[in-house]
Amino acid sequence: MKTLLLTCACITLFSATTALACRGTAEYPQVAVQLAQSDLSAADKEVLAKSLQAGEAIHRRGHELDSQELRQESLKILDEIKTKIAR
């Protein structure tokens, strides 16, 4: 019984750590909400939404391929979008 509880605890901690460690996975949905709520023009929102979708796709692909380079590229896109929303 103790072994089962310890195994469950380890799996839970590993899963939580993996999810928390990925900034892109956490921030892409948040930035999508911020973009939708921003006071940018409809045209600007459309351009940024397309960039956001492309960046998120690159990020997902980076996870699929375990490519740090792709994930970093996607985070640069994310940071650029966040900067434009904050203006």
PyMOL commands that set and color helices and strands:
alter all, ss='L'
color gray80, all
select helices_A, chain A and resi 2-21+23-37+42-64+68-86
alter helices_A, ss='H'
color red, helices_A
deselect
rebuild
show_as cartoon
